[in-house]
Amino acid sequence: MVVENWLKDPTATHKWVLIPTCIIKLILGKIGLCLVYAENLSLFMRIFYFYMIKTAEFVSPKHPDKICDLIADSLLDLYLQGDKNSRVAIEVMGGHNLIIINGEVTSKIKIDIEKIVRDIVGEDYKVISNIVLQSPEIAHGVDAGGAGDQGIMKGYATSETNTFMPLEYELARSLCQKIFKVYPYDGKTQVTIDGDKVITVVASFQNTKNDKLLELVKSIIKADEYLINPAGEWIQGGFDSDTGLSGRKLIVDNYGPEINIGGGSFSGKDYTKVDRSGAYIARKIAVDLLKKYNAKEVYTKLAYAIGKSDPVMAVSTVDGKEESIVGYDLSPNGIREYLKLDEVKFVDTCNWGHFGRNFNWD
């Protein structure tokens, strides 16, 4: 049985400790020993049960936030296509016939931002673009090979699926992908599991009839409970019903809500922004270590200082054992070369999650 070590150290949210059955029996029989800092049996059971039930959600490419990610990465790709050393940090907000592009770009080329945006969302949108050069203070550190910002990046890999992603995440993603093939509109899925058993499935998709969507969902995944368009059938979706923002679906972009992330967004950023490249190499290292040690799960953590090439922290936790990460060039330029980021079309990453899809970092 597995109990998370935060029962002993609340700051160690991702260190796991294996407890033999005999010890579990001892705990249950003599709670007063406080080996898990549980004051009573019911508290212990609630704590343990919490880590058996897991939920993850996913969103379709027509969700407003994902349309904004698509715009951001489409612009990034075009800058890099014309100048592979472009420095790009673009944020996108959209909705209700308005798209705002804001950020910093230093590049040898100019692109027609309004045309690119309208090719994605249509001609009826007003496009406001406010792009300025990268700060010279930031550029000074990046020019020397340093990171474009400080920050913490986390990676993860688990043996519970063949993509090395959490099971609840893969179930939600797969369901969303399969529904989207039939109904290519704005939509969301959510899957709750208890161990390997699916308890509840939620599916909300634009332009669907409840009975038809329920039939489709049941043909894809078996569950105890189905909640299909629980607020009712809906026709208005996407930018017509809601605003979107790039980088707002961070948990969908990463590993689902059960796994901690560093917090930085990905779309619209070139490799010098370690929010993105650092998270990618953290995933790669986690997968490598999972395979090397035939482990159950691996967590990796990196941290950078702006203007410095090497991380100030680089550690992994393999089945509960922490060790330093060695053998990788973790500078932004080293990551760029190792993961062949110059060959990546970032627009391919912005939908359906950045991990578990056979990219160079998987």
N, C-alpha and C positions, 0 to 999 in steps of 0.2 A: 504494500500500500504506500502511496505517496502523499506526503503532507508538505505544503510549502513552508519554507524556512522562515517566512516572516513571522511565524508564531514565536520564533526566538529572536528575530531581528527584523523589525518592521521596515528597515531601509533595504533589505535584501529581497526584493520582490520577485526575483527570478532565480533563486538558488533552491534546488530541490534536495530533499534528504529521504533516502529509503529507510523505512522503519520496519523491522522484522515483525511477523505476525505475533510472536511471543510478547514483544514489547507493546504492540497494540492492545493485546489482551490485558497486559498489566496496566496500561493507561486506562482502559475501560473499567477495570476492576478497582483501581485505586486512583481516581482522578486527583486526589489530594497531592499526588506526587508532582503535579504541575509540570510534567515533562513537555507538555504542549501549551502551557500557560492557559489552559481552559479551566474555568471555574466550576463547570458542571458538565454532565454528559450531553445535555441538549446543545450547549454551546459548541462542544467539540464536534458533534454530529452536523451542526449547521455549517461549521467551518469546513469540514471535510466534504460535505455534500455540495457546497458551493463550487468546489473545484472538480466535481463530476459533471455538473450542468454547464454547458457553454453555448453561447449564441454568437453568430456572425451575420452580417448583412452584406448585400452587394447592390450596386446600382448599374443601370444600363448606360450605354454611350449617349443616349439622348437626355439623360439627367442634366439639368442646368449646370451643375458644378463640373460635370465631365465634358460638356461642350466648351466650357472655359479652359479646361486643361488641354483639350484638342487644339483650340486656337493658340494657346501659349506655346505648345510644342511644335505646331505647324510653323509659327514664326521663327522659333529657335532653329528648326531644321533648315529653313531657307537662309538664315544668316550663316549657319555653319557650312552649308553647301557652297556659298560664295566665298567664304573666308573661314577656314577651319579653326582659326584662332580668335574668332569673335568672342567677346565677353557679353553674355546675355543674362539679364535678370528681369523677366517680364511677368507682370501680374495682369490678370484679366477679370473684369466684372461685366456681367451681361444680364439682360432681361428686359422684357417689355419694349422691344424694338430699339434698344440702346446697348452698344458695346463700348466699354472703356478699356483702353490699353495704356498701362502706365509702367514705367520702369527705366532701367539703365541698359544701354547697349553701346559698346565700342566695337566697331567693325569697319572693314575696308569697303563694304558694300552698303547700298541702300535697297530696301525692298518696299513694295507697294502694300503697306499694311492694310489699308482700307479694302483693296481688291481681294487680298487673301481672306480677310474676315468675311466679306460678303460672299465669297465662294463657298464658305462653310455655312453661314446662317441665312443667306438670302439678301436680296437687294433692298428690302424694306427697312433695314436697320441703319440707324445713325451711328457712325463710328467716330469716337473721340480718341485720338492717339496723342500721348504725351511721353515721348521717349527722349531721354537725355543721356549724355556721356557718363560712363562710370566715374565715380569719384576718383580724383588723382591720388588721394591718400590710399584708397583701396588698391588702385592699379599699381602703386609702387610695390606693395607686398606681393601681389599676384605676379608681376613681371619677374620677380626674383624666384618664382616657383612656389610661392606660399599659397595657403588656402585663402579663398575669397571671403571667408568669414569664420568666426569661431562657432562651435556647436558640438553637439553629441549625436552620434549615429549608432543605431543598434541593428544587429542582424540576428537571424534566427533560422533554424532548420530542425525538422522533426522527422522521425522515421515512420510516423503513423500514416503517411500517404506517399505515393510514388513521386509526387512533386516536391516532397519535403516541406509541405505546408500543413497547417493545422486542418484537421478533418472538417470542423464546422465551417471554416473559411472555404474549403474546396467545395463543399456541398452547396453553399450559398452561391458561389461563383458559377458552378456548373449549371445550377438551376436557372440562374439569371441568363446565362448564355443561351441555353436551350429555349427558354421562353422568347428571348429577343429574336431568335431565328424565325419564329412564327409571328411575333408581334414586335416589329422593329421601332418601338416607341419609348418614351419616358417610362421608367419602371424601377421597382425595387424588389428584392427578395430578402428573406431572413429565415435562418434555420437554427433551431434550438435542439441540442443533443444532450443525452444523458449517457455518457460512455459512448458506445457505438450505436445506440438507439436514437432514432429521430423522434423527438416529442412533438414539436410544433413547427409548421412551415407557414410563413407569411409571404404572399405574392400580391403586389399591387402594380398593375400595368395599365397604361393609358390605352383607350380604344379597344377594350376587351369586354366580353360578356362573362359574367361570373361563372355560369355553368360550363362554358367552353374552356375558360381558363382553369377552372377546377379539374376538369377532365384531363387537360394537358399536364398540369402539375402532378396529378396522381399517377400519370403514366411515366413520370420522370423520377419521382421520389416517394417512398412510403413513409408515412408519419401517423402518429396518433391523432393529430389535430391539424386541420387546414383552415387558415384564415385568408380568404380570397377577396381582394379589394374590400377590406373590412370597413372602410368609410363609405363604400358604395362605388358603383361603376363611374368612371370619369373619362371625359373627352378632352378637356383642356389640360395640356401638360407642357413640359419643356419651358422655354423662355416665355411662353404665353401666360403661364400660371405662377412662375416663381423666378427669382433672380438666382444667378449662379456666381461662383467665385473660384478661380483657380487655386489649387492647393488645399481645398476645404475637405476633400474626402481622403484624409491621410490614413485612416485606419483601413479603408478599402484598398488604398494603394499599397499598404504594407501587409500585415499578417492577420488582421482582425483584432478585436478588442481584448483578447486574452493575453496578447504579447505586447510588452512595452516598446515604444518607439522613441526616437530622439526628438521628434517634433517638427523637423524641417520639412518643407514641401519639396516636390520634385519638378513638376512641369514648368517650362519656361526658363530653366537654368542650365547653363553649360557646365562642363566638368570641373571648372575651377571652384564652383559652388559645392563644397563638400557635403552640404545637405543631401545632394543627389549622389554624387560619385562615391562619397564615403559610405552612404547607406548601401550602395550597390556592392562595394567591395566587402562590407561587413556581412552581407548575405553570402557572397562567394566563399569567404573564409568559413562561415558556419556550415555550408554544404560540404566543403573540403574536409573539415574536421569530423563531421558526421560520418562521412564515408571512411575516413582514415581509421577512426576508432570504433566503427560499427556501433555508434552511439544511438541512444533514444532521442535525445534532443541537445541542441547546442545553442547557446546565446553568445553573441559577440558585442563588444562595446568599443567604440572609438571616440576620441574627443580631439578637437583641433583648436589652435589659436590662430586668429587672423594674421596673415602674413608669414606664417611659419609652415614649412613644408611637411615636417614630421608630426604625427599626432602626439599629444601629451598623454594620452591613454590608449592602450591597445590590449585588451584582455578578452579571454574567452572563458565560458563555463561549459564544460562537457560533462553531461550527466552529473552535475553538482560539483564538479572539481574545477576550480579556477586556475588558469595558467595564462602566462603572457603570450601574445601573438608574435610569432617570429617567422622569418622567411618570406615576407612580403614587402615590396616597396609601397608604402602607404602614403607617399607624397601624391599630390594631385596629378602630377605628370606621370608618376609610376602607375597610378590607377588607370589613367587614360590609356597608357600603353598596354597594360596587362589585360584589361577588359576590352581592348580594341574599341574604345568609345567613338573614335573617328568614323567607324563603320556603322554605327548604330543610327537608325532613323528613330528619333525619340518620339515621333508621333505614333509609332507602333506600340509604345509602352504605356500611353496615357489611359487607355481603356483596358479593362479586365485585370487590373493589378500589375504591379511592376515585378512581381516575383512568382516563381513556380510556372514559368511559361517558356522555358528553354532559351532564355537570353544568355549572353556570355557570363553573367554573374550567377546563373543557376546551376 
